[in-house]
Amino acid sequence: MGLSGPAFLKRSPIPTAISTILIFMSNISLQELAHDPAALLDRVEAGERIVVIRGGRPVAELRPFANPQLAPRPFGLAAGSFTVPDDFDSPLPDDILREFEGR
């Protein structure tokens, strides 16, 4: 398994004090992937990106899954934005119901 070093430099579209991020990737063969996939997933889980090579060409990239930590939405976020009509849960008129049922 050869460590390819900085695979590329990613420039931020917004100028900041630190606008360059180095991303390190390892190249592995399809045979190496088949040999010990659990160990490779452990490396990916630790933050490493791995490129799978077949026939001398990159065919896949294993990278950590971005799991956004979403905060719970506050109650009343859209309060006053809309009004639920009084007949909201009334049965639909027959002509509209037929359209939904494809009759």
N, C-alpha and C positions, 0 to 999 in steps of 0.2 A: 504494500500500500504506500503510494507516494503522496506526501503532503505537497500540494501544489502551491502553497504560500498564498500571498494576497491574490485572489482570483480576479478581482477587479476593484476599482475605486468607484464608489457611488457618491455622486455629487448631489447635495441638497439643492432643490430648486429655490429655496429661500436662503439668502445669505445670512449666515450666522458666524459666530466666533469659531465654531468647529463645524465646518461644512463637509468634511471628508470622513467617511467611515470605511475602515478596512474590514473586509469580510474574508475570512479564511475558509477554504474548502479543501477537502480531500478527494482525490480521484480513486475510485475502486472499480475493479472489473466485476462483471456479472457473476463470475465464479466466486469472488470474495463475498459478494452479497449473499449468495446461496449458502456459503460455508457457515456463516455465523450471523444471521440477521438480527438476533436479539442484542448482540454486542454492538452492532452498528446503530440500532435504535437507541441504545443507552448513550452513545456518543452524540446522536442527534438531539436527544432529550437534554443533554448537557449544553446544547447551543451550537454544536458543529453542523456545518452544511457539507453534504457528501454528494459528489457527482458520480453516477454510475456510467461506466464506459463499456460499450459493446462494439467490437470490430473497430476500435480506435476512435469511435465517435461518442460524444456525450449523448445519452438517451434519457436520463432522468436525474432529478435532483431531489435528495432527501434533505428536508430542512425542518426546523422546529415549527410546530403549529402555533400560530399567533392566537392566543386565547385572551381576548379582551376582557378586562375586569369591569363589567358594567355595574354601576351603582343602581340601586332600586329607583324607579321613577317615583317622584313625589305624588301623593294624592292631590287631586284638584288641579293638575297641570293645565288642563284645557277648560277649567271652570268658566262658564259664561261664553264660550266660543260657539256653542250650538245648543239648540233646544230639541229635546226628544218630543215628537208629536204625540198627542193623546192616543191616537189610533195606531201607535207603533206596533203593538202585538195583536191587532185585529186581523181576522182572516183576509187573505188577498182576494180581490175581485176575481170572478170566474175567468174572464178573458186573460188576465195576467197569469193566473194559476195554470191555465191550459198551455200557455207559452213555456212556462217552466217545465211542465210535464211532457212537452212535446206532442200534445194532442191536437 
